[in-house]
Amino acid sequence: MLHELDHWWDAPDQISIRLDAPEFVGRLRATVAQFGDTVAVRADVSASRAAEYDDETTSALLDATAEAVRNFYRHAGAGASCVVLGEVGDDAITVTVADDGTGFDPEATPPGRIGVSFGITGRMAVVSGGSSSVLSAPGHGTRVRLRWVRP
C-alpha cells in the first residue's frame, strides 16, 4: 500500500495492443475514410490467422498513411484520383498510397517540411523494420510506399 502511494503519480505501464490482419485492414479503411470517400482502399491479406502486429508498428503505418492521404487531398489538385493498396502478410506489411495528381519534386522539398519528413518518413524510420519512400515528379503524381518487415 505504501509503495502504491509513493508512486501514484508515475505513468501507468504501457499496455501493448496487438492487431491481427483483418483488424489492421479495418483500421486502414477507417483511417482513409476519415478524410472523405474518394480514395479507394484495396487490401490483399495473405497472413495466417495467428499473425499479429504490435501497436508501435500499426500506429506508424496508419499515421503515415493518414499523412499521405491528407497530402493527396491538399495538394494533388482537382480531378486527381488516389488509391491505397495494402499487402498484409505474416512477416511484412506494405501500404502504398498512389495518386495521379500534380506531383512535386521531392528533392526540392525543404527538409523541415513536417508532412513528408516527420509525418511519413520520420514515423516509419523509428519503427524497427520500418521504411518508406516517396516517389513523385511534377505532372506525374505521387507514390508513397510504407513498409514494415518483422525484424
N, C-alpha and C positions, 0 to 999 in steps of 0.2 A: 504494500500500500504506500509506504513512504517513497519507494522508488518511482511509482507512478506519479505521485505528487511532485517529486523533484524534476520530473521530465514531462510535465503536462504540456509544455509549450513546444516540445520537439515536433518536427514534422512527422506525420504518420509514415509507416513503411509503405513503399510503393507497391501497389497491387499489380501484378503482371496480368495483362489481359491478352489472351491468345485467340486468334480468329482462325477458323478453317476456311477453305477456299470459297464455298458458297457465301459465307458471311463477308469475306473480303470483297467479292464481286458485288454483293448487295450494297456495301458501303461505297464502293467505287461508283455505282449507279447513282446513289443518293448524293454523293459529292458533286458529280457533274450536273445533276438535276437542279441543285440549289441555284445555279446561275441562269437557268432557262431551259427550254425544251427543244432547242435547235441542234444540240450536239448529240450525236448518236453514240451509244456505248455498245461495243461488241466484245464478248469475252469468250475465250477458249480455255476451258478448265480440263487439265489432264492430271491434276493432283489426286492422290488417293484420299480416301475418307479420313485417314489418320493424320494427314498433313495439317500442321498448324503453323501460324506465323505470329511472332511477338508484336506487342503494341508499338515498340520503337520503329520497327520495320514498316508496319502497315500505316502508322501515322505519317511517317516520312513520305511514303508513296502517295497517300491520299492528299496530304497537304501540298506536295509538289504538283500533283495532278490538278488540284484546285487552282494553283497559281498559273499553270499553263492554260487552263480553260479561261480563267479570268483575263489573261493576256489576249486570248483569242477574241473575247467579247470587246475588249478595249481597243485593240489595235489592228485586227485583221481587215476591217473595212466592210462596208455594206455589200451584201450578196455573197460573202465568203461562207464556206461550209467547213465543218470540223467533225472529226470522228475520234473517239477514244477507243483504242484497242488494248485489251488486257489478255495476257497469256499467263496462266497460273498453273504452275507445276509443283511437284513435291519440294524441290530444292531451288526454285527460282520463280520470280515474278517479274514480268516486263509489262510496263504500261507505256503506250505510245499515244501522244496527242498530236494529230496531224491536221493541218488546215491548208486551204488553197488561197489564203488571204494575201495581203500586200507584202508580207515578209519584211525582213530587215537584215542588216549586216551585223552579225554577232560580234565581229572584230571591232566595229565602230561603237559598240555599246560601252559606255563608261563602266569600269569595274565595280563601282559603288552602286549601280542600279539594283535596287532591292528585289525587284520582281524576278530577275534571272539569277543574279549572283547569290542572293540569300534564299529566295523563295523556291528555287528549283535546284540549282547545282549545289548550293550550300546545304540544303536539307538532306540530299542524298549522300553527300560526301561524309557526313558524320555517322552514317549508319554502317556498321560492319557488313561488308559485302555489297554496299550500295554504290551506284554510279549513275551518271546522267550525261546526256549530250543534247545540244541544241543545234539543229541544222536549219539554216534559213538563208535566203538571199532576196534582195528587193525584187518584187514581182513574181516570186516563186513560192510563196507560202512558208510555213514553219513546221518543223517536225521536232518534237521534244520526246526523247526516249529516256525512260526511267527504268532502272534495272536493279534488282536485288538477287544475289546468289548466296545461298546458305553457306556461311563460312565453315 
